[in-house]
Amino acid sequence: MRHAQPQPIRNKIDLADPSQIRILRRRLGISAGDLQRVVAKVGNSIAAVCKEIEPQKAISATEPTPVQIESPSPSEVGVAASAA
């Protein structure tokens, strides 16, 4: 007699399923440890985990990167002044 394999719940994260963890890690761009910490914090709902992760990704993406401005050399300043 064949037993039906239980279907996973589509909107819940099963941390015992390695393929589901791999898919979510790639989709969210986080490590397995970070995923486990977020699940422990907000629960195993995929929507809640995504909602928790997105603001963190937005904050890290909007941090300003240092801009290095090179000052012109004295010879370049003289060339620009004589050309004008």
Protein Blocks (a to p, Z undefined) as FASTA:
>chain_A
ZZddddddfkbccfklmklmmmmmmmnopafklmmmmmmmnopcfklmmmmmmmmmmmmm
mpccddddddddfklmmmmmmmZZ
